[in-house]
């Protein structure tokens, strides 16, 4: 089938639109939290892996942090262990922790590494135990005013980023499972969004990208339109007005926290869209919601 000259020119225009972003981000670190439907759908999996591999080949330093809730749920079902959640966090007893670690580190992590390597990347799988990358202590939450023990759920106390930096600034793509380690050598399960935020802060990443199953922050309660860019102050105002609510609140607050700790830009994007990373990073408008401390343009054609 013959391709028209118009189609060829449009492809060239897309590459030219991407050029200032490639120039701005060359040599910079981009932390990607990989989760949601993009981990389940095979077509989307391939799309995300292609995007990450491309980022590496054009001179960026992608670092991947992944979840694995569906895989953990399947494994727990096989062992007839019921999943319980408190304030959105998995109640994690010893048996659940053993299975979570086995699945996240032994299955999910290695599948992502294998997929990236198939695309031509050089991925290396890690978890927070390796080199004590993620140091943590037991996390406790409050339910109805009472401090509640969630078992082996971790609260991050420190990120040792040297190993990640060595790999990411070389030819490798680090892929990190959200398991941390306590002072006593005990493993802890940690929310992957939290891990991605803390790692991006420790690396002083230019970008933190959260792949979700929603399009981004909406302009109103019943609105379909997405806000393409917000400052931290504007995002907090939308939380106060209850326009940002539910599960979006911790994601937005995590983005704001990462910005306060030195991350350049944070993004909440829809992982259900093929090539969502490329569309958000390399187009003037993007597809999701970008949150920044201040609205500073990368170049004069960018639309914020």
DOLODREN-226854 format. One record per residue (C-alpha): residue number from 1; x, y, z; residue in three letters. Coordinates in nm, 3 decimals. Example, Ala and Ser with C-alpha at 12.3 -4.5 7.8 and 13.67 -1.06 7.14 Angstrom:
2
  seq       px       py       pz  type
    1    1.230   -0.450    0.780   ALA
    2    1.367   -0.106    0.714   SER
***
This chain:
304
  seq       px       py       pz  type
    1    0.000    0.000    0.000   UNK
    2    0.145    0.332   -0.107   UNK
    3    0.189    0.596    0.166   UNK
    4    0.087    0.947    0.065   UNK
    5    0.328    1.238    0.085   UNK
    6    0.087    1.409    0.328   UNK
    7    0.119    1.115    0.569   UNK
    8    0.498    1.124    0.546   UNK
    9    0.504    1.499    0.615   UNK
   10    0.276    1.453    0.921   UNK
   11    0.518    1.192    1.058   UNK
   12    0.805    1.438    1.010   UNK
   13    0.605    1.708    1.192   UNK
   14    0.555    1.474    1.488   UNK
   15    0.930    1.420    1.512   UNK
   16    0.997    1.795    1.493   UNK
   17    0.740    1.856    1.770   UNK
   18    0.933    1.608    1.985   UNK
   19    1.273    1.768    1.917   UNK
   20    1.275    2.040    2.189   UNK
   21    1.167    1.784    2.449   UNK
   22    1.441    1.542    2.344   UNK
   23    1.692    1.828    2.372   UNK
   24    1.561    1.936    2.713   UNK
   25    1.547    1.585    2.859   UNK
   26    1.871    1.442    2.718   UNK
   27    2.067    1.287    3.006   UNK
   28    1.782    1.349    3.253   UNK
   29    1.617    1.089    3.478   UNK
   30    1.252    0.993    3.428   UNK
   31    1.090    0.774    3.696   UNK
   32    0.791    0.574    3.572   UNK
   33    0.542    0.412    3.806   UNK
   34    0.407    0.121    3.604   UNK
   35    0.074   -0.019    3.718   UNK
   36   -0.298   -0.051    3.651   UNK
   37   -0.446   -0.187    3.330   UNK
   38   -0.118   -0.133    3.145   UNK
   39    0.019   -0.430    3.343   UNK
   40   -0.271   -0.660    3.249   UNK
   41   -0.344   -0.594    2.881   UNK
   42   -0.077   -0.753    2.658   UNK
   43   -0.104   -0.487    2.387   UNK
   44   -0.062   -0.207    2.643   UNK
   45    0.228   -0.391    2.809   UNK
   46    0.411   -0.400    2.476   UNK
   47    0.331   -0.033    2.413   UNK
   48    0.472    0.080    2.749   UNK
   49    0.788   -0.131    2.709   UNK
   50    0.845    0.016    2.362   UNK
   51    0.808    0.368    2.505   UNK
   52    1.053    0.303    2.790   UNK
   53    1.309    0.146    2.555   UNK
   54    1.281    0.443    2.317   UNK
   55    1.338    0.688    2.604   UNK
   56    1.664    0.508    2.682   UNK
   57    1.780    0.499    2.320   UNK
   58    1.730    0.874    2.271   UNK
   59    1.940    0.964    2.574   UNK
   60    1.713    0.970    2.880   UNK
   61    1.756    0.763    3.196   UNK
   62    1.426    0.582    3.263   UNK
   63    1.379    0.413    3.601   UNK
   64    1.076    0.185    3.642   UNK
   65    0.892    0.122    3.970   UNK
   66    0.611   -0.131    3.942   UNK
   67    0.314   -0.251    4.140   UNK
   68    0.163   -0.598    4.111   UNK
   69   -0.172   -0.605    4.291   UNK
   70   -0.353   -0.834    4.041   UNK
   71   -0.067   -1.090    4.046   UNK
   72   -0.060   -1.084    4.427   UNK
   73   -0.439   -1.131    4.444   UNK
   74   -0.421   -1.434    4.212   UNK
   75   -0.145   -1.593    4.420   UNK
   76   -0.330   -1.530    4.748   UNK
   77   -0.645   -1.687    4.601   UNK
   78   -0.446   -2.000    4.513   UNK
   79   -0.341   -2.031    4.876   UNK
   80   -0.694   -1.946    5.000   UNK
   81   -0.570   -1.631    5.176   UNK
   82   -0.824   -1.349    5.184   UNK
   83   -0.715   -0.998    5.082   UNK
   84   -0.802   -0.722    5.328   UNK
   85   -0.746   -0.349    5.281   UNK
   86   -0.737   -0.066    5.536   UNK
   87   -0.735    0.294    5.406   UNK
   88   -0.637    0.158    5.064   UNK
   89   -0.337   -0.039    5.195   UNK
   90   -0.317   -0.419    5.197   UNK
   91   -0.329   -0.573    5.546   UNK
   92   -0.013   -0.784    5.531   UNK
   93    0.045   -1.071    5.773   UNK
   94    0.353   -1.298    5.750   UNK
   95    0.197   -1.538    5.497   UNK
   96    0.073   -1.250    5.279   UNK
   97    0.414   -1.081    5.296   UNK
   98    0.593   -1.398    5.186   UNK
   99    0.361   -1.434    4.886   UNK
  100    0.375   -1.061    4.798   UNK
  101    0.756   -1.070    4.797   UNK
  102    0.764   -1.392    4.595   UNK
  103    0.524   -1.251    4.334   UNK
  104    0.660   -0.895    4.308   UNK
  105    1.028   -0.990    4.301   UNK
  106    1.019   -1.337    4.146   UNK
  107    0.739   -1.304    3.891   UNK
  108    0.621   -0.949    3.810   UNK
  109    0.965   -0.788    3.820   UNK
  110    1.127   -1.052    3.601   UNK
  111    0.843   -1.039    3.346   UNK
  112    0.895   -0.663    3.304   UNK
  113    1.273   -0.709    3.275   UNK
  114    1.223   -0.979    3.012   UNK
  115    0.981   -0.764    2.808   UNK
  116    1.220   -0.467    2.809   UNK
  117    1.509   -0.689    2.705   UNK
  118    1.300   -0.828    2.419   UNK
  119    1.255   -0.468    2.297   UNK
  120    1.631   -0.421    2.286   UNK
  121    1.671   -0.256    2.626   UNK
  122    1.912   -0.373    2.897   UNK
  123    1.689   -0.396    3.201   UNK
  124    1.800   -0.508    3.546   UNK
  125    1.551   -0.615    3.813   UNK
  126    1.592   -0.486    4.167   UNK
  127    1.391   -0.457    4.486   UNK
  128    1.444   -0.239    4.790   UNK
  129    1.636   -0.514    4.966   UNK
  130    1.918   -0.504    4.708   UNK
  131    2.190   -0.278    4.841   UNK
  132    1.936   -0.163    5.103   UNK
  133    1.792    0.067    4.835   UNK
  134    1.466    0.119    5.028   UNK
  135    1.508    0.141    5.406   UNK
  136    1.184    0.142    5.600   UNK
  137    1.004    0.083    5.926   UNK
  138    0.662   -0.056    6.003   UNK
  139    0.380    0.173    5.890   UNK
  140    0.077    0.232    6.109   UNK
  141   -0.241    0.408    6.011   UNK
  142   -0.533    0.559    6.202   UNK
  143   -0.881    0.409    6.174   UNK
  144   -1.164    0.588    6.359   UNK
  145   -0.908    0.766    6.574   UNK
  146   -0.727    0.445    6.672   UNK
  147   -0.371    0.363    6.562   UNK
  148   -0.392    0.042    6.360   UNK
  149   -0.116   -0.207    6.283   UNK
  150   -0.120   -0.319    5.916   UNK
  151    0.137   -0.592    5.963   UNK
  152    0.432   -0.596    5.724   UNK
  153    0.351   -0.268    5.549   UNK
  154    0.648   -0.033    5.529   UNK
  155    0.702    0.339    5.575   UNK
  156    1.010    0.461    5.386   UNK
  157    1.281    0.616    5.604   UNK
  158    1.561    0.643    5.348   UNK
  159    1.643    0.578    4.982   UNK
  160    1.999    0.474    4.898   UNK
  161    2.003    0.583    4.536   UNK
  162    2.367    0.519    4.437   UNK
  163    2.307    0.175    4.279   UNK
  164    2.006    0.305    4.082   UNK
  165    2.209    0.605    3.959   UNK
  166    2.504    0.388    3.853   UNK
  167    2.277    0.164    3.645   UNK
  168    2.049    0.436    3.503   UNK
  169    2.335    0.664    3.396   UNK
  170    2.504    0.369    3.227   UNK
  171    2.331    0.158    2.960   UNK
  172    2.079   -0.010    3.192   UNK
  173    1.713    0.037    3.282   UNK
  174    1.654   -0.032    3.654   UNK
  175    1.321   -0.203    3.729   UNK
  176    1.234   -0.183    4.098   UNK
  177    0.984   -0.388    4.299   UNK
  178    0.829   -0.201    4.596   UNK
  179    0.969   -0.417    4.876   UNK
  180    1.165   -0.241    5.150   UNK
  181    1.387   -0.363    5.432   UNK
  182    1.381   -0.277    5.803   UNK
  183    1.678   -0.242    6.040   UNK
  184    1.604   -0.595    6.163   UNK
  185    1.630   -0.739    5.810   UNK
  186    1.252   -0.783    5.782   UNK
  187    1.095   -0.727    5.441   UNK
  188    0.800   -0.487    5.408   UNK
  189    0.545   -0.430    5.133   UNK
  190    0.518   -0.061    5.031   UNK
  191    0.271    0.123    4.809   UNK
  192    0.430    0.151    4.461   UNK
  193    0.316    0.514    4.410   UNK
  194    0.495    0.607    4.733   UNK
  195    0.811    0.422    4.630   UNK
  196    0.814    0.592    4.288   UNK
  197    0.773    0.934    4.450   UNK
  198    1.054    0.881    4.700   UNK
  199    1.292    0.735    4.442   UNK
  200    1.224    1.022    4.201   UNK
  201    1.301    1.267    4.483   UNK
  202    1.622    1.087    4.581   UNK
  203    1.737    1.088    4.217   UNK
  204    1.630    1.452    4.169   UNK
  205    1.449    1.325    3.859   UNK
  206    1.329    1.565    3.592   UNK
  207    1.000    1.375    3.568   UNK
  208    0.782    1.142    3.773   UNK
  209    0.522    0.964    3.557   UNK
  210    0.233    0.781    3.727   UNK
  211    0.048    0.542    3.495   UNK
  212   -0.311    0.507    3.615   UNK
  213   -0.650    0.384    3.495   UNK
  214   -0.792    0.736    3.476   UNK
  215   -0.739    1.011    3.219   UNK
  216   -0.600    1.264    3.471   UNK
  217   -0.742    1.539    3.693   UNK
  218   -1.084    1.652    3.570   UNK
  219   -1.190    2.018    3.552   UNK
  220   -1.500    1.954    3.761   UNK
  221   -1.695    1.684    3.943   UNK
  222   -1.903    1.591    3.638   UNK
  223   -1.666    1.720    3.371   UNK
  224   -1.506    1.498    3.108   UNK
  225   -1.233    1.747    3.018   UNK
  226   -0.892    1.700    3.176   UNK
  227   -0.678    1.978    3.325   UNK
  228   -0.353    1.957    3.123   UNK
  229   -0.135    2.141    3.378   UNK
  230   -0.162    2.249    3.743   UNK
  231    0.065    2.416    3.993   UNK
  232    0.094    2.256    4.337   UNK
  233   -0.116    2.540    4.482   UNK
  234   -0.390    2.491    4.220   UNK
  235   -0.395    2.116    4.288   UNK
  236   -0.434    2.171    4.664   UNK
  237   -0.719    2.413    4.592   UNK
  238   -0.897    2.145    4.384   UNK
  239   -0.859    1.902    4.676   UNK
  240   -1.013    2.160    4.912   UNK
  241   -1.302    2.206    4.666   UNK
  242   -1.343    1.825    4.651   UNK
  243   -1.295    1.826    4.272   UNK
  244   -0.994    1.602    4.333   UNK
  245   -1.119    1.325    4.559   UNK
  246   -1.100    0.953    4.636   UNK
  247   -0.800    0.761    4.509   UNK
  248   -0.673    1.062    4.314   UNK
  249   -0.590    1.250    4.636   UNK
  250   -0.289    1.036    4.742   UNK
  251   -0.153    1.039    4.386   UNK
  252   -0.173    1.420    4.365   UNK
  253   -0.027    1.467    4.714   UNK
  254    0.253    1.227    4.622   UNK
  255    0.328    1.440    4.316   UNK
  256    0.332    1.758    4.523   UNK
  257    0.565    1.598    4.779   UNK
  258    0.803    1.489    4.501   UNK
  259    0.806    1.845    4.361   UNK
  260    0.888    1.986    4.704   UNK
  261    1.183    1.744    4.722   UNK
  262    1.332    1.857    4.392   UNK
  263    1.156    1.669    4.109   UNK
  264    1.108    1.895    3.802   UNK
  265    0.764    1.788    3.677   UNK
  266    0.514    1.519    3.774   UNK
  267    0.251    1.360    3.552   UNK
  268   -0.066    1.156    3.609   UNK
  269   -0.149    0.983    3.283   UNK
  270   -0.386    0.720    3.145   UNK
  271   -0.197    0.394    3.103   UNK
  272   -0.488    0.256    2.899   UNK
  273   -0.384    0.471    2.601   UNK
  274   -0.123    0.309    2.373   UNK
  275    0.213    0.489    2.386   UNK
  276    0.089    0.711    2.669   UNK
  277    0.445    0.796    2.780   UNK
  278    0.551    0.927    2.440   UNK
  279    0.227    1.122    2.395   UNK
  280    0.267    1.293    2.733   UNK
  281    0.640    1.364    2.715   UNK
  282    0.688    1.460    2.351   UNK
  283    0.376    1.655    2.251   UNK
  284    0.305    2.019    2.325   UNK
  285   -0.025    1.954    2.503   UNK
  286    0.020    1.599    2.636   UNK
  287   -0.261    1.359    2.727   UNK
  288   -0.281    1.366    3.107   UNK
  289   -0.234    1.612    3.392   UNK
  290    0.106    1.762    3.466   UNK
  291    0.168    1.906    3.814   UNK
  292    0.454    2.156    3.870   UNK
  293    0.563    2.397    4.141   UNK
  294    0.537    2.679    3.886   UNK
  295    0.419    2.685    3.525   UNK
  296    0.751    2.726    3.346   UNK
  297    0.760    2.638    2.977   UNK
  298    1.022    2.408    2.826   UNK
  299    0.982    2.605    2.500   UNK
  300    0.745    2.869    2.358   UNK
  301    0.513    2.627    2.175   UNK
  302    0.436    2.419    2.479   UNK
  303    0.071    2.447    2.592   UNK
  304    0.021    2.453    2.969   UNK
***
